[in-house]
Amino acid sequence: MSNVYAKNWGGEHRINGGTAGRVRSVAVRGGTIERLRGRFADLPPPVVVYNKSHSGSRLLAQMLADQGVFIGAKLNESSDAMAVLPLIERLVEDYYPNYQTLWDQEWPTDLEALFVTAMMEHLAGHDGHSPWGWKLCETTYIVPIIAAVFPKARFVHLLRDGLDVAFSDHVPPQARFWRKVYFNNGDIQGWRGLSMTNRAYVRRPHIYNALHWMNAVEVGRSYGAMLHGRCLEVRYEDLCQDFIPTSRRILGFLGLPADEAALTARAGTIRRGTIGKHHRRQRQRRQVLRLIEPTLLSLGYLETPSQPSWLWRLRERWYSVLRQGGKTWRHLRGKA
């Protein structure tokens, strides 16, 4: 076990007061998940925001922070909970998409220590009783674990039009972690002629981004459905265009009162210019649409399916004639 894990391992945690006294050492049956649940039982249930990267979750995190939700001691410029990232990377790389081996069983000691460390570092400075939570896009892929350890946690799944997200560059699926995030398989070497290299990503980022969006949204919605009333689905477009009513709906779901002055102040900072930006990239947009149209339709981001081009219809008609001709020829040969 590394020093960074070991320093917060055991029953005695000393991180900036409040929260440390509310994390306890427990001995229970049922495996590590039950033990972790007991460790954090005295804390309020967290608020967890997850989404595909570049879906506008920074605005949502800022709104929650304005409303008194502690969103972490170690944040980057996008308000991502960086203390939680090592935990997500470990769980995704070693276990996702099958967490069966972690259920009702003992985890590797360093993994349990990593979970405690991540939460304690994230909660540094928290008073132990105020609302808290985090925003980190790739939490999507560990929702079942978080939901099990924090059985009263509330989740907000933020969605954004995949046609816009396709033109918001992120990272290529070179590392095992990102290959799992994109394709649910860390060993994949290629997909439909696409390699998993940075060079390939730079050449056609919109294709990779679209695939990333589709998987993140479908995984996030599947996990969210399993949470029943503990997960709220919110659209970035609603948050931008109807910020105050949408924020009130989120806060109501979380059981938090709305600070109207803070909502009004934050509403004045919102930029809406990136909504619909895909219309400026028509050729690439058509390429993206061919990949993710069914998911866009299921979400209501498209009202009607696209129509095949005349060239495609002509080609399909020609193939149909050939197939029918082949059947007729085989039938005649059978009678000869």
N, C-alpha and C positions, 0 to 999 in steps of 0.2 A: 504494500500500500504506500502510495507516495505521501510526502509530507503535507501537501496541500489537502489531501483527503483526510489524513490522520488527525490533523489539528482540530477538526470539528467532529471527530468520531467519538462516540460514547455519550454518557449522560450529561457531561458538563460542557455547555457551550457558553462562550463569552463573547458575544458580538454586539457591541453598542447597546447594551441595556435591554429594553423591553422584550423583544421577541425571544431572546435566548432563554429567559425564564419560563417561557411557555412551551418550549420543546423539551419533551421528557424522554427518558429512557424507559422502555417498557419490555416486558417479557410476556408474549402471548403465543397461542397456538394458531396455526393457519398459514405460516410462512411470512416472508418479509413484507408483503403488502399490508398484512394485518398489523405488523409491528410499526411500519411507517405511518399507517393511519393513526395508531395510538400516539406516536411521537408528536403529531401535529394536531391532535384533537382539540387542544385548548385555543387554537387560533381560529379566527373567523374563516369561513370558507372562502377560497380565492375566486376572483373573477379572471377568467382565462380568455384572451382574444387570440384567435388563430385564423389564418387565411393564406392564400397564395401571396408570395412577395410582390411588392408593387401594386397592392390592391387598396392602398390608402389607409392602412391601419394606424399610421402615425397620428392622423387626425383623431381617430377614435381613442387612441391612448392618451393624447393630450386632453381630450374632453374628460376622460375619466380622472386624470390627474387634477384637472381644474375642479372636479367635484369631490376631491378629498380622498380618492383611491390611491393608495401607495402602490406605484407600479415598478418599484425596484431601486436598489442602491447603485446598480452598475448598469447604466444605459448608454447606448450609442446615440448618434445624432438622430436616428429614426425612432428613438424610444424603445428599441428592442432590449429585452432582458438578457444581457450578455452572460450573467452568472448561470442562467439556465441552459445556455447553449451546449456546454460540454456534456450535460446529462442527455440532451436530445440526440446529440451526435452518437453517443455510446449506445443508446437504446436502438436507434435506427440502424446503425452499422451492424450491430451484433444480433438483433432480434427481429426488427420489423421485416415483413408484415405479420409474423407469427409470434405472438407473445405468450403462447400456451405454456412454455417452459418456465415462465415467471409467475404463473398463477398458482396460489396455494402452496408455494414451494419456497425454499431458501434461495435467495439470490447469491451470486458471488459477493464476497465480503466487500470488495472494492467498489462494486456497483451500488450496493446499499449506502456505502460511505459517500459515494459521489452524489447520490440523491440528497442526502442530508446536507452535504456541503453546498450544493447548488441552491437549495432553499434557504439555508442560513446566510449565505453571501448575498442572495437576492434580498433577503429581509433585513439586512444590516440597517439599523436606524429606525426600523418600524417599531411602533409603540406597543405592539402585542394585541391591540384590540380594535384598531381602526380597519376599515375596509382595505383589502390589498389584492393584488393579483399581478398579472404580467401580460405583455404582448410580445409574441415572438412567432413569426409566420410558421416555422417548421414544427411548432407544437402540434400542428395538425396530425403528425404521424405518431404521436405518443398519447393522443387523447384517451385511449382506454386505460393506460397506466395512471394518468393524472386523475381521471374520474374515479378510479378504484381507491387511490390513496386519499383523495379528498371527496368523499361521497356526497357532499352538499355543495360542491363547487358549481359555479354558473359559468357557462361557456357562451361566447359570442363568435359566431362564424361570419366573417365579413366576405362578401362576394363583390366582384367587379367584372364588368364586361370583358370576356376573354379576348375580344378583338382589340381592345385598348391595351390589355396586359401584354399581348404579344409584341407590342412595340415599346415595351419597358424592359430594357436589357438587365440581366441578372448575372448568373454564373453558368458555365458549361458543366455538363455531367461527367467531368473527368474523374473526380474522386468517388470512391465507393459510396459515401454518404449521399452525394448528389445523384448518382445513378439510381439509388433506391428512391429518392425523392421524385425523380422524373419517371422511372419505369418500374418501381417496386422490386428491382432486382439489381443487386450490387455487382453482379458478374457479367452483365450484358456488355457486349463489345460493339454492337452496332444495331441500327434500326432502319430498315428500308433504305439501305445504302448510306445512312448517316453514321459517321463515326462519333465517338465520345470525346473528341479532342477540342481544345480551345480554338485551334485553327478552323475547324469545321463550324464551330459555334459562331465565330466572328463573320464567317461568310454568309450564314443564314440564321441569324439569331431569332428572327420572328418564328421560324419553324420550331426551334427548340423551346422558345418561350411558350408557344401555344401548347406543346405537349406537356410542359411543366404545369401550365395552368389547368389543363384538362385533368391531369392526375390529381393535383392538389385539391381541386374542387370536388371531384368525385369521391376521393377518400374522405375529405372533410365533411361532405354531406352524409356519407354512409355512417361515419362515426357519430355525427350529430344526431341522426335519426335514432341511434341506439340510446341516446341520452334522454329521449322523450322531452319532458318539460324543462330539462336543465340546459337546453341549448336554444339560443335565439339566432336566427339567420337575418342578417342585415345587408343591404346593398350600399356600396360606396356611393353610387349615384344618388340614392335617397339621402345619405348623410350629407352630401355636398349641397344638393338642391333644396332640401327641406331639413336643414341641420337641426333647428330647435325642436320641431315635433319628433324627428327621428331620435334625437338624443333623449327626449323625455320618455319615449317608448323603451329605449335601452335601460335607462335608469329605473323605470318602473319594473321591468323584468328583473333587475338586480336588487330590487327592494330598497333603492336609495332615493332620498329626496333630491329634487332638482334645484340647484343654485341658479336661478334665472339670470342674475347679473353675470355670472361666469359664462353661461351659455351665450348670452348676447355678445359679450366681449370676444369669445372665440369665433362666433359666427362672422364677425367682421374681418377675420384673417383668412377665410377660406378662398382658395383659387379653384375655379371651375373650368379652366381652359383646356385641361387634358381630357375631359369627357368627350368621347367621340373623335379622338385624334386619329383613329384608324382610317377615317375617310380620306385622309391626306396621302394614304399609301395604297392606292387601289390595286395594283398588281400583286403586291405582297399580301394584301387583304384577301384576295381570292385564294391564294395558296393556303393561308391560315384557315379560311372558311371550310375548305375541303377536309381539313383535319378535325375541326371541333364543332362543326355545325350541329350534330345531334345534341351535344351538351348545351350549346347556346339555345337551341329550341326548347329543351327541357326546362331551362331556367327562365325562359321568356325574354331573353335578350334578342331573339329573332322571332317575328310573328309568323312568318310563313317560310317553308323550305325553299331553297334556291332551285331554279329550273335548269335542267341540263342545257348545254349549248347545242346549236344546230349540228356542229361537227360531231359532238358526242352522240346525239340521237341518230345521225347518219351512220356512224360506226356501229352502234348497237343494232341498227336495222340490218346492216350488212352481215354482222355476226349471226343474227337470227336467221337470215336467209341461208347462210352456210350450214348452220345447225340443222335446219329443216331439210336442206338438200342431202345432208349426210344420212339423216334418218330414212328418207325416201330411197336412197341408194341401197342402204342395208336391207330395207324391206324387199326391194326388187331382187336383190341377190339371194335372199332367203327363199324366194318363191321359185328361183331358177333351178 
